[in-house]
Amino acid sequence: MTKKLISRAALIRSSLILLLTFAPQCWGATEATLRFALPDKHGFPNQEPKTHFDCSDKIYSVTEVSGLSKGRHVVSFEWIDPSSDLRENTTYDFYVRDEASTKLWAWLELSRASGAGMLQWLNPAAGLEEFIGQWDVNIIINDKKYKSSSFEVSC
């Protein structure tokens, strides 16, 4: 009787270990990171993460996801401005071909209101006031929110 209990416990423990090891991939569990960066000299996101940007910067939002099943997926980058309004939404399809992580990015360039360029020499923030403050970015993959983070814009 004791041997049966011990072997049954060992079988349950082994099954649980296998389940915890392989189930996340079967269930489509995904890990995602999110960082912000400036462009490098070739126009791609720089490796150095940043959280503070100038009004004239091109701001990259970079996410790295792993654990997605092979095949077609959809990613959305929601850019929420300092007044909590959805300012931009960048959405595109991407394909996962192997088990490695996939790097995805989108960028935001802020533009002055029309007519504000003439005042720029007096006030560098002219026409950009609505962009100053904390921005939030949400990463949504296949209609599920995976990651959120924020950065600051100042002039």
Residue frames relative to the residue before (quaternion, step in Angstrom):
aa qw qx qy qz dx dy dz
M 1.0000 0.0000 0.0000 0.0000 0.00 0.00 0.00
T 0.6696 0.5025 -0.2990 0.4579 3.58 0.92 -0.95
K 0.6349 0.5292 -0.3312 0.4551 3.61 1.01 -0.81
K 0.6400 0.5241 -0.3268 0.4572 3.59 1.00 -0.81
L 0.6562 0.5074 -0.3117 0.4634 3.59 0.98 -0.84
I 0.6563 0.5056 -0.3071 0.4683 3.57 0.96 -0.88
S 0.6889 0.4627 -0.2989 0.4711 3.60 0.85 -0.90
R 0.6211 0.5231 -0.3447 0.4710 3.62 1.06 -0.66
A 0.6459 0.5096 -0.3155 0.4729 3.61 0.99 -0.83
A 0.6479 0.5077 -0.3174 0.4709 3.59 1.00 -0.82
L 0.6436 0.5167 -0.3174 0.4670 3.59 1.00 -0.79
I 0.6502 0.5024 -0.3116 0.4772 3.58 0.95 -0.84
R 0.6529 0.5093 -0.3126 0.4654 3.60 0.94 -0.90
S 0.6596 0.4979 -0.3102 0.4700 3.62 0.93 -0.86
S 0.6483 0.5146 -0.3151 0.4644 3.58 0.98 -0.82
L 0.6491 0.5194 -0.3101 0.4613 3.55 1.00 -0.84
I 0.6369 0.5167 -0.3256 0.4705 3.60 0.98 -0.81
L 0.6595 0.4937 -0.3097 0.4747 3.61 0.92 -0.88
L 0.6451 0.5321 -0.3169 0.4475 3.56 0.95 -0.87
L 0.7010 0.4630 -0.2686 0.4711 3.58 0.88 -0.95
T 0.6512 0.5221 -0.3159 0.4511 3.58 1.12 -0.61
F 0.8231 0.2772 -0.1164 0.4818 3.59 0.79 -0.99
A 0.5417 0.6648 -0.3971 0.3270 3.60 1.10 -0.45
P 0.6205 0.5540 -0.3924 0.3927 3.66 0.81 -0.72
Q 0.6593 0.4863 -0.3250 0.4724 3.61 0.99 -0.72
C 0.6422 0.5170 -0.3266 0.4622 3.59 1.03 -0.73
W 0.7148 0.4460 -0.2524 0.4759 3.56 0.98 -0.82
G 0.4806 -0.6821 0.4335 0.3405 3.60 1.24 -0.17
A 0.2649 0.7735 -0.5322 0.2198 3.59 1.16 0.51
T 0.1150 -0.8137 0.5696 0.0142 3.55 -0.94 0.90
E 0.2109 -0.7229 0.6446 0.1321 3.51 -1.17 0.75
A 0.0061 -0.8037 0.5949 -0.0116 3.58 -0.98 0.79
T 0.1585 -0.7385 0.6456 0.1129 3.54 -1.17 0.71
L 0.1160 -0.7839 0.6065 0.0643 3.55 -1.24 0.43
R 0.0965 0.7734 -0.6210 0.0831 3.54 -0.94 0.96
F 0.3292 -0.7193 0.5773 0.2024 3.54 -1.33 0.28
A 0.0043 0.8133 -0.5790 0.0571 3.57 -1.07 0.73
L 0.4565 -0.6065 0.5695 0.3154 3.50 -1.42 0.20
P 0.5698 -0.5755 0.4302 0.3987 3.62 -1.18 0.24
D 0.4184 -0.6534 0.5573 0.2956 3.55 -1.23 0.50
K 0.7513 -0.4089 0.2608 0.4477 3.59 -1.26 -0.07
H 0.6893 0.4501 -0.2782 0.4949 3.61 1.24 -0.33
G 0.5773 -0.6202 0.3616 0.3890 3.59 1.29 0.04
F 0.5490 0.5702 -0.4089 0.4542 3.57 1.27 0.34
P 0.6398 -0.5258 0.3664 0.4242 3.63 -1.14 0.35
N 0.4579 -0.6715 0.5221 0.2584 3.53 -0.95 0.97
Q 0.5404 -0.6353 0.4461 0.3247 3.59 -1.15 0.57
E 0.6347 0.5458 -0.3262 0.4392 3.58 1.18 -0.56
P 0.3279 -0.7618 0.5211 0.2016 3.62 -0.58 1.10
K 0.0995 -0.7798 0.6166 0.0422 3.56 -1.17 0.69
T 0.1932 -0.7755 0.5868 0.1306 3.54 -1.25 0.46
H 0.7258 0.3287 -0.2180 0.5636 3.61 1.29 -0.13
F 0.0355 -0.8126 0.5805 -0.0384 3.55 -0.86 1.05
D 0.4579 -0.6422 0.5452 0.2841 3.52 -1.34 0.44
C 0.6626 -0.5302 0.3595 0.3881 3.58 -1.20 0.48
S 0.7270 0.4328 -0.2467 0.4726 3.59 1.09 -0.60
D 0.4904 0.6851 -0.4223 0.3344 3.62 1.25 0.01
K 0.3508 -0.6343 0.6352 0.2666 3.50 -1.34 0.49
I 0.1618 -0.8264 0.5380 0.0374 3.57 -0.51 1.22
Y 0.1806 -0.7803 0.5929 0.0835 3.54 -0.72 1.12
S 0.1717 -0.7124 0.6709 0.1139 3.51 -1.18 0.77
V 0.0532 -0.8219 0.5662 -0.0314 3.58 -0.56 1.19
T 0.0209 -0.7875 0.6159 0.0040 3.56 -0.83 0.96
E 0.1522 -0.7475 0.6390 0.0992 3.52 -1.16 0.68
V 0.0647 -0.8175 0.5722 -0.0105 3.56 -0.64 1.13
S 0.0286 -0.7746 0.6316 0.0151 3.53 -1.15 0.67
G 0.7109 0.4591 -0.3320 0.4166 3.53 -1.25 0.43
L 0.4894 0.6428 -0.4528 0.3773 3.59 1.22 0.16
S 0.5209 -0.6185 0.4820 0.3374 3.56 -1.12 0.59
K 0.5934 -0.5545 0.4345 0.3894 3.56 -1.20 0.45
G 0.6117 0.5594 -0.4128 0.3776 3.54 -1.10 0.73
R 0.7253 -0.4377 0.3361 0.4115 3.53 -1.38 -0.26
H 0.0064 -0.7711 0.6356 -0.0366 3.53 -1.09 0.90
V 0.2852 -0.7331 0.5877 0.1894 3.57 -1.30 0.24
V 0.1019 -0.7804 0.6150 0.0483 3.57 -0.94 0.93
S 0.0822 -0.7626 0.6395 0.0529 3.54 -1.18 0.71
F 0.1765 -0.7309 0.6514 0.1017 3.52 -1.10 0.85
E 0.1188 -0.7900 0.5995 0.0493 3.58 -0.53 1.14
W 0.1680 -0.7837 0.5956 0.0538 3.57 -0.69 1.15
I 0.0974 -0.8053 0.5848 0.0027 3.58 -0.42 1.27
D 0.3301 -0.7813 0.4988 0.1785 3.61 -0.58 1.16
P 0.7336 -0.4486 0.2817 0.4257 3.62 -1.27 0.18
S 0.6784 0.4507 -0.3111 0.4897 3.63 1.15 -0.35
S 0.5319 -0.6724 0.3571 0.3707 3.59 1.36 0.36
D 0.4786 0.6375 -0.4562 0.3956 3.58 1.18 0.55
L 0.4767 -0.6221 0.5294 0.3249 3.56 -1.15 0.62
R 0.1865 -0.8255 0.5279 0.0705 3.59 -0.30 1.29
E 0.7926 -0.0034 0.0410 0.6083 3.58 0.97 -0.88
N 0.0654 -0.7566 0.6482 0.0562 3.52 -1.26 0.52
T 0.0825 -0.7947 0.6013 0.0029 3.56 -0.45 1.25
T 0.0396 0.8095 -0.5804 0.0793 3.58 -0.57 1.17
Y 0.1733 0.7804 -0.5926 0.0988 3.56 -0.99 0.82
D 0.5147 -0.6133 0.5066 0.3198 3.54 -1.32 0.42
F 0.0180 0.7632 -0.6455 -0.0234 3.53 -1.25 0.51
Y 0.3256 -0.7510 0.5506 0.1639 3.55 -1.25 0.48
V 0.2267 -0.7293 0.6300 0.1408 3.54 -1.07 0.80
R 0.1522 -0.8255 0.5414 0.0467 3.55 -0.69 1.14
D 0.7991 0.0831 -0.0529 0.5931 3.59 1.18 -0.43
E 0.7111 -0.4911 0.3194 0.3888 3.56 -1.31 0.03
A 0.5018 0.6640 -0.4273 0.3531 3.61 1.22 -0.24
S 0.5980 -0.5564 0.4209 0.3945 3.56 -1.23 0.33
T 0.2944 -0.7425 0.5824 0.1510 3.53 -1.25 0.57
K 0.2281 -0.7738 0.5791 0.1173 3.57 -0.85 1.02
L 0.0278 -0.7913 0.6094 -0.0412 3.54 -0.86 1.07
W 0.0283 0.8169 -0.5761 0.0037 3.57 -1.08 0.57
A 0.0945 -0.7319 0.6704 0.0775 3.48 -1.42 0.34
W 0.2060 -0.7904 0.5613 0.1333 3.59 -1.17 0.35
L 0.2293 -0.7395 0.6223 0.1157 3.47 -1.38 0.44
E 0.0379 -0.7596 0.6490 0.0206 3.55 -0.97 0.94
L 0.3117 -0.7618 0.5431 0.1661 3.53 -0.75 1.07
S 0.1384 -0.7921 0.5924 0.0508 3.57 -1.00 0.86
R 0.5092 -0.6502 0.4804 0.2953 3.55 -1.04 0.84
A 0.5609 -0.5551 0.4894 0.3712 3.51 -1.25 0.49
S 0.5787 -0.5922 0.4151 0.3770 3.60 -1.04 0.66
G 0.7716 0.3176 -0.2633 0.4843 3.55 -0.97 0.89
A 0.6084 0.5869 -0.3546 0.3995 3.60 1.19 -0.33
G 0.5099 0.6804 -0.4076 0.3329 3.58 1.21 -0.38
M 0.6315 0.5467 -0.3354 0.4358 3.58 1.07 -0.70
L 0.6962 0.4616 -0.2699 0.4789 3.61 1.10 -0.61
Q 0.4331 0.7483 -0.4257 0.2671 3.57 1.27 -0.25
W 0.6652 0.5053 -0.3236 0.4443 3.61 0.94 -0.77
L 0.6537 0.4760 -0.3130 0.4981 3.62 1.19 -0.41
N 0.7946 0.0352 0.0371 0.6050 3.54 1.00 -0.92
P 0.3667 -0.7673 0.4790 0.2178 3.63 -0.34 1.21
A 0.6827 0.4819 -0.2864 0.4688 3.61 1.16 -0.51
A 0.3801 0.7496 -0.4794 0.2527 3.62 1.25 -0.05
G 0.8247 0.1804 -0.1724 0.5076 3.54 -0.78 1.08
L 0.7047 0.4286 -0.2548 0.5047 3.58 1.30 -0.09
E 0.3366 0.7935 -0.4656 0.2006 3.60 1.28 0.01
E 0.6752 0.5153 -0.3034 0.4318 3.58 0.95 -0.83
F 0.6557 0.5107 -0.3095 0.4620 3.60 1.25 -0.28
I 0.5675 0.6213 -0.3774 0.3868 3.60 1.21 -0.35
G 0.6449 0.4980 -0.3946 0.4246 3.55 -0.88 1.02
Q 0.7195 -0.4368 0.3282 0.4287 3.54 -1.30 -0.34
W 0.1549 -0.7528 0.6370 0.0593 3.53 -0.99 1.02
D 0.1876 -0.7557 0.6155 0.1220 3.56 -1.15 0.65
V 0.1262 -0.7673 0.6243 0.0745 3.55 -1.14 0.70
N 0.1479 -0.7635 0.6250 0.0679 3.54 -0.97 0.97
I 0.2142 -0.7449 0.6192 0.1256 3.55 -1.02 0.88
I 0.0341 -0.7938 0.6061 -0.0373 3.54 -0.68 1.16
I 0.0469 -0.7896 0.6117 -0.0140 3.55 -0.77 1.09
N 0.8385 -0.0499 -0.0176 0.5423 3.56 -0.74 1.12
D 0.6970 -0.5088 0.2448 0.4420 3.56 0.94 1.03
K 0.6350 0.4763 -0.3534 0.4950 3.62 1.19 0.43
K 0.3923 -0.7206 0.5241 0.2285 3.59 -0.81 1.03
Y 0.1549 -0.8285 0.5365 0.0434 3.56 -0.69 1.15
K 0.8208 -0.0086 0.0685 0.5670 3.57 0.91 -0.81
S 0.0482 -0.7577 0.6500 0.0332 3.55 -1.23 0.64
S 0.1031 0.7658 -0.6318 0.0609 3.52 -1.15 0.65
S 0.2739 -0.7764 0.5474 0.1498 3.58 -1.25 0.24
F 0.1077 -0.7519 0.6463 0.0728 3.51 -1.38 0.38
E 0.4026 -0.7079 0.5354 0.2238 3.56 -1.33 0.35
V 0.1415 -0.7455 0.6440 0.0975 3.53 -1.19 0.69
S 0.0787 0.7719 -0.6279 0.0611 3.55 -0.97 0.93
C 0.3130 -0.7563 0.5461 0.1783 3.56 -1.20 0.48
